[in-house]
Amino acid sequence: MKKTILTSTLIAAAAIAVAQGGWKNPAYITATVSERFDEGSAREMTLTKKGDAFSYLTTNEIDGMLGGTQRVEVASPKGFYTWIPGRPDLVLRLWAPTSFDVFDFLAQPKFSRADLEVYLEGIEKALGKKVLVGKSEQIAGRDCLVLTILDQPGSSSDYQRLWIDRETGVAMKLADVSKGKTTYEREIKSISFVAPGADVLFAPKEGSKVLTGIILPSTLINAANPSPTSAFERDMAVINKRSEKAWAGYGTEFSTFGYAGTNYRQIRKDTFQVRQERVDPREEERRRRQQQRRGNQIAQRQFVAADGGQFQTFEIRVAAADLSSTVQIEEGNILLTGIPPTVGGDIGTAAGSTRAGAEKSVVYPMTQSDFVDPKTGATLTLLQIENRDLKPWLAPLALGEGEKVPNQVAGNAMFYTADKPVKVSVLTWQLGQTRMALVSTSLGKDELLEIAGNIKNSN
């Protein structure tokens, strides 16, 4: 027993090296963090940090989908990825992490240890605020320096208090106080510097299938067992029936790809915008509060960017003012979202009513259907919208001018390629009044044209 304890102690000690500024820089940090807003209940997250990489469990939504589904998420300069616990063989590459908090939870100070303990005047000058030093306290067994940063000189009711680990500089506890009331509190309940088990990964494991492209987050769930493409034809028939007109194209020839599902929505002519999918009101409130809290005022700010540039979300929803009239139901492989097609008036007008001089809204149906190659993880997405241009949906790919493709079946066809933020080939064309686009991570122009030629509708 003594030998085991001694070995663990030596491993932990070996994992800690002295970093710049006098702070020790552990090779690994695993911490369970609890945070609470106002009078709300506390929420815990366990995360592990290795260098600039983070691994953690989360149930956060991804563009309005998979909320409440537990996922492993990793964030590092090499990219952002997620998978279902116990299923690391199938991975979804994210355009951005769903929790930027993790970069703040274990951040080291931008000031040296000597600055915090001795040269407070320099810190006060840098922050433009008064800093008070309190008595040392222990949090989760760690000896902490207690700092109070006043919002205004002499203020006793508006401040941030930090409990800084004297060895690593990690904020073991943080409290924001406004008008004498604690509005946000975060505390590390446990912390370890021992290397985690082999099941904790900081990147997709070798040989895993990584899903990229513009696929829906829900495809991560469905891609493990894709349906035959005949299910896609069936789902398009359901959508056409629900739309009361045959506008959506259908087909069964999609090369080696299986069908992962379709997202259906309705877009209003008078107001629409590129934005995230609808989020749960509780999640929206959490995000709002996150934006209001101060954040660790003495921490280094590190922005970790994935290869390929800016983070963007590109799901299309009706404008926020209209979200109250949306409906969501699931039917087979279809996630149906949208507003009733007879809504009248402009923003804020109740269904069936109009304001003086207002024209009735026109609603355009749209679908996104995802397909996955079960052997390689390559993805193919089919976008369809009636009577509208698909360019806003493709804008995040920065496609450029493109190449005109003469084709008797696919009218007004254009072919594009993009390397960043994700490597894809894109074919756009028009079938009757329906604008269509195929976005593929593996297929070339001729293969996309062949698939497009097999898609039909009744327009």
N, C-alpha and C positions, 0 to 999 in steps of 0.2 A: 504493500500500500504506500509506504513512504517513498519507494522507488518510483511509483507511478506519479505521485504528486510532484516529486523532484523533477522528473522528466517533463511533465506538463509545464512546470515553472520555467525550465530552461528553454523550452520551445517558445513560450510566450516572450521571454526576455530576448531570445535571438531574433524574434520577428520585429522588434522595435529598434529603429535606428534614429539617430539624432538628425533632425531636419534643420533647414535654415531658420534663423530666428530663435533658436534655442528650444524649439518644440520637438518632441520625439515623434517620429513618423512611423507608425506601425505598418507592417506589410499587409495585415488584414485587420479590419474592424468589423465585428458583428454586434449590432445593437438592437434592442427592442425599444422603440420610441413611442411614447404616448402623447397625444395632443388633444387639446380641448378648446373650443371657441365659446366665449361668454359662459352661459349657464348650461350649455349642451353637454352631452355625454362624451366621455373620452374615447378616442379611437387609437388603436395600436397598430404599428407596422414594424416588422423585423426586416432589417436590411443588412447586407454584407458589402463592404467596400474593399477593393483590391486595387491599389494605385488610383487611377482615374475611372475605374469601372465599378458599377454598382449592380447588385442582384437583389431582388426583393419580390415578395408576394403582394398582389394588389387585386382589388375588385373594381377598380376605376373603369369608367366607360371609355371606349375608343370611338370617337365620333358618334356618340349616341348609341352605340351597340355594345353588347357583352357586359353591361353594367351588372354587378353582382356575381359574375362568373369569376372564380378565383384563377389567376394567371401568374406565372412567373414572368417577370419583366426584367430585362437587363439594359443598362444604359452605359455607353462608353464612347470614346472618340471614334471607335470603329463602327458604331451604329447602334440602333435601338431595336430590340427584338422581344418577342413574347411567345410563350407556349403554355399549354395546359399542364399543370403539375403531373408528373408521371408519364408525360408524352413529349419528351424533348426531341423526338424524331421529326416532328412537324412544327415548323416555326413560322411565325408571321413577322416580316420586317415592318417596323413602324416608321412613320415619317417624323415622329417626335415622341418623347416619353409622355406617359399620361400623368406623371407626377414629377414636377420639377422640384418638389420639396426635398427629394433625396439628396440633391446637390447641396442643400443648406443644412441638413440634419447633422452631418459629420464634418462640416467645413472647418478648417483651421483658421486662426486669426490672420488678418493682414498685417498685424503688428507683432513685433517680437515679444518674447516672454519678458525681457528686461523692460520694454516699453510699458507693459501692463502692470508690472510690479513696482517700477521706479519712475519712469518718465511719463507720467500721466499728462503733463502739460502738452506734450507733442500729440498725444491722442486727442485731447480736447481741441487742439487747433485743427487737426485733420477732420474731426467730426463736426466742429462748430458747436459743440455742446459740452456741458459740465459733466464730468465723470467722477463718481464717488466710489471709494473702495471700502468694502465691508469686511467683517470677520470671515475667516475661512470656514467652509462648511463641507460636509461630505454628501455626495449624491451617488447612489449605487456603488458605494465603497470607494469612490474616487475623491481625493482631496481637491477642493475647488476654491478658486479665487472668486469672490463675489463682487461684481461691478454693477453700479446703477448709473444709467445714462439718462440724464434729465432732458426732457423735451425743451424746457425753458429754464434758465438759471433761477434757482430758488423754488422751483416747482416741487411739490410733494405729492401731487396727484396725477401727474402725467410723466411716465418714464418707462424705460425698459430695464429689466434686471437680468443679468446673466451670471450663471455659475460655470466658470471656465476651469476645465481640468488642468491642473498645474503642469502635468507632463505632456499631454498631447495638444492642448489648446482647444479641444472639442467642447462646445457648449453643452454641458450635461443637463442644464435646465435653462429655460428662457421664459420670461413672463412679461407681457405687455400690459401696462396699466394706463387707463384713460379715465380721467375725472374720478380717480380713486377706485375704479372698478377694473378687475382683471378681465381683459377682453380676449386674451389668447395666452395659453400656457402649454409649453412643451417640455417633456422630461424624458431622459433616457433611463429606463427602468433597469436595464442590465446591459453590460458591455463586456466584450471579450476580444482579446488580441491573438487568439489561437487560430491557426488555419482551419477553415471549415471543412466539412465532409466532402467527399467526391461528388455528391449529388448537387452541390451548389456550383452552378456554372456562371461564367461571366460573358459567355458568347455561345452561339449555337454549337453543339457538339459536332465533331467531324462526322460527315456522312448524313447529317440531317437534311431534310427537304425544307428549303427556305422559300416561303411564298412571298413574292414581290409583285410589282405592278400597281394597279389602282383598285385592287379587289376590296370588297367590303370586309370589315373586321369579322363578321359572322362566318365568313368563308373558312376561317381557321378551324371552326367546329365542324363544318360540313365537309371539308376537304379530305378528312380521314377516310370517309366512305362516300365518295361522290355517287350520284344517281346516274342511270343511263340517260343519254341525251333525249330519249323519248319523253322523259319527265319535263324537259324544257318545252317541248311542243305542247304538252298538256297544260303547263302553267300559262303559256301565252294565250291559249284558248280561253282559260279562266279570266285572264286580264282583259282580253277583247270583249268577252261577255260582260264583265263588270263595267267596262267603259262604254258599252252599248254601241260600239263600232269596231270594225276589224282594222286596227291601225298597227298593232304590234307584229313584227315579223316572227317567223318560226322556222324550225329546221331540225334535223337530227344528225347532220354530217359536220362534226367538229373535230376532225383528225383523231388524235389519241386522247382527247380530253373527256373527262366526265363532268357532269353537271352538279354544281355546288349550291345553286339557288339564285333567286331573283329578288331585287328590291324594287317595288313599284311605288311611285309617288305622283302627285299632281301639282303642277306649277301654275301659279296665277300670272296672267299677262301683266296686270297692273303693278305688281310688286313681287320681285323675287331677288334673292341674293345668294352669292356663294358663301356658305358658312357651314358650321358643323351641323350634324344631324341633331334633332331634338334631344335634349338631355333631361334626365330625371330632375324635377324641381329641387330635390334635396342635394343632388350633386351640383346644381347650378348655384345654390346658396353656399355650399362649401367653397366653391371656386371664388365666389364674390368675397367671402370672408378672408380667403387666402390672399387676395389682392390687397385687402385693407390692412393686414397685419404688417408690422414694421420689418420683420425679418431680422436675422442676426446682424446688428449694425457694425460689428467689428470683424465679420468673417470675410475671407477672400471670396470674390464673386467669379465663379468659373462658368463660362458658357460652353457647353460641350456640343459641338456641331457634328452631325453625321456627314460622311462623305457625300457630296452632291449638293450641299448648300442649304437653303432656307427650309424651315419647317412650314408646311402649308396643309390646310385641310380643304377639301374640295367637294364635300357633299353639298348638294343643293337642297335647300328647304324654302318654303314660303317665308316671307318676312316675319320677324319675331311677333309683330302685332297680330298676325293671323294664326299663330300656333295653337291658340285656344280652340280653334275649330278643326284641328287635325284629328285623325283617327288612326289607330294602329291595330291591326289584327294579323294573325298568321293563318295561312291557308296552304297546306302542303309545303312546297319549297318556297312559297312566296311570302315576303314580308311586305304587307300593304300599308303604305303611308300616304296621307294626302288630305285634301279638303273636299267636301261635297262638290260635284261639278256644277251645281246650280247656284253657288254662292253669288250674291249680287252686292253692288256697292263698292266703295273703296275701303281702305284700311280702317278697321274698327267698326265697320257696319255689320250688324247682325245678319245671319243668313236669311235671304228672302226679302230684305229691306233695302232701300236705296236712299242716298242723300240727294238733295236738289242738284240737278245737272250732272250727277255721276253716271258713268256708263257701267253697264254690267261687266263683271270680270269675265275674262276668257281663261279657261283652264286647259293646260296642255299636259297630257299624260306622258310619263317617262318611266323607263325601266333600266335597271342595271342588272345584267345576268353574268355570273361568274362561272368559269369552267377551270378545272384543274387536271393536269396530267398526273395520275396517281403514281407513276413510276419515277418521275423527275421532280415534281412540284412546280413545273412551269405553269403559268396562269394565262388565261385568255378571258377578256371582259368584253361583253357586247353591250353598248349603250344605244338606246332608242328613245327618240322623242318626236312627237308629232308637231309639224309646222313651226319648229324653232331650230335655231342654230345650236350645235353642240360645242362651239368654241369655248364658252365659259366653263364647261366641265373639263375641257382638255387643257385649259390655260396653264395649270400648274406644271405641265410637262414641257412648256416652252418649246413647241414643236417647230417654229420657224415657218418658212414659206411652203415647203412640201413639193411633191412631184405629181403632176397631173397624170392619171392613169386611164388611157382609153379603154373602155370596157362596155360591152353591150348590155351586160346584166346589171352591173353596179353603176348607176348613173352618177355623173359629176364626181367620180372617184378621185381621191387624193391620198398619196402615201407619204408618211412621215417616219422619221426615226429620232429618238432622243437618248442621250447617254446619262443626263442628269435631270432631276434628282434620282431617276430610276431608268434603267436601260430597257427601252420598249420599242416595238414597231407599231405603227398606227395606220389603219386604213379607214377613211371616212367616205361615205357615199349616201345617195338618196334613193329610196325605194318608194315610189308614189309620193305621198305627203310626209313620209317618215324619214327623218335624218338618222343615220346609223354610224357607229364607229366600232371597230374591233381594235382592242389594245392587247398586245401579246408580248410576253417576255422571252419567247423562243422562236416564233414563226417569222418568216420573211414575207416579202410582197406577194409572190406567187401563191404561197400557201394561204395567205389571208384572202386573196382574191377568189380562190377556190371555195373557201368557206362562205364568203359573201355571196357567191353565185348560187349557193344552196339554200339561202335564206329567202323565204317568200312571205308575202302577206296578201290580203284580199283587197287592198286599196284600188 
